[in-house]
Each structure stands twice: as C-alpha cells, then as structure tokens.
Amino acid sequence: MNLGLNGKSALVLAASKGLGKACALALKREGADVIIGSRNREQLEATAAELGVRSVVVDVTEPAQIAAAFEAAGRVDILVNNAGGPPFGSFFDFDDDRWHKALELSLMSTVRFTRLAIPGMKERGWGRVVNILSLATKSVLNGSMLSTASRLGVIGMAKLLADEVAPFGVTINNVAPGLILTDRVRETATKPLDEIAQSIPMHRIGNPAELAALVAFLASEQASYITGTTIPVDGGAVRSIL
C-alpha cells in the first residue's frame, strides 16, 4: 500500500532508539522527509546516520529547547510525540517535584510541540499528530501512577483538539503500546519476559516495527477519517470490551 507520504515532512521525538526509532524508520521507508529528536547527542547522531535522516538535540521538558528544535525542523506535516516514561512507584512515593516532572515529560511536551505544529498544518490543510503513550491508559498497570495520570491528560487533550482541527484536514490520534521489546521494558520488567508473555493472548512480546506500522498508517492519507482515538498495540492484552 502506498501511504502517500512522499513530500511530507515528519518530526519524530525520543527517536534515538526504541519505539521512536522504529517510527522514524517506518516513515522514511514510506517516503517522508524525517527529522528525529532526542536528548542524547551521541546516540541521536549515530541513529540519524544509520537511518539517513536529519536530527536535532532536544530535551522535551525544556520549553526553549522545544521551540528551537521545532524551528530547526522546518515544516512539520507529521508530528510523532514521544517521550520516555516517568519512574514507577506508588502514590506516596512521589512528591510535588516528581509530579511536576512527570507532567512536563509526558503531558506538557506533547502540548508544546502540538501547539507549534498545528498552525502550519491548518494553513496547509493537512496534518497528522500521533502521540505514543502507554497501555497503562487502557488497563491498570501496577506502579504506573505517574505515567497513567499524565498520559490520560494527553488523551483528553487530544480528543478535544481533534474536534477543533478536523475541519482543517488535521487528525490527532494516540497509540498505546503494550509489551513491546524496548530497553525500558527490559529494564523495568519484574519477571522474565518469556513468563510475562504467557499472559498475553499471542504469547509473545511485540516488535517495535509492529507499532511503527500503525503510526505510519495513522500518518497517511488513507487514515484521513480516523481522529480523536486511542489504539492499543498489545497482542490482545487489554481484556475490556469497550
């Protein structure tokens, strides 16, 4: 399927590795001009060279760096908001500072980049915003207090914003990855991954490329009638009907 991304420009965040890197590769393969962002300059530049894309160093919790990164990116037709997750723990593990940092990382970074991207998309009559979140927004994940609270804020923002920008040919969607084989999953797993996988109907862990394929589709012309939704990529792990 030709996703119609030739000539489109995409900015993918937290893309030096993991899900962001996979999304950048998927969009590039579909013909998009891709620029990737991340905090770690060395790793970012290595990934950019590997993928053959442009790069910009950015800490998504810093408003000034966000503005500079967006200006460096130039035209952005496709924005993939992504950020590493906040630490795990229970409610009383976190003070106000930790809460503020989590909100800056997961919610406010998405708000700020999206606020910069939308005016140009509206002017051109076409745009795609895809937010990479977590399955913790669809199903209870023990210890994900900060992640769940902050990323549910993204879902609410995206749902309302989707209504505002739909008449201009701009869509806003969220992707909620389940157990996908990334460094963060390896580092935070409390049991052997093979054992955890047995609780998933497919009895396996997902590949970043599988999530990236959905992101590329949501960024495409073919997905122009999909907006304001949150789609899990979880091998059937979520058991709720609605």
Order of alpha helices (4+ residues) and beta strands (2+ residues): beta-alpha-beta-alpha-beta-alpha-beta-alpha-alpha-beta-alpha-beta-alpha-alpha-alpha-beta
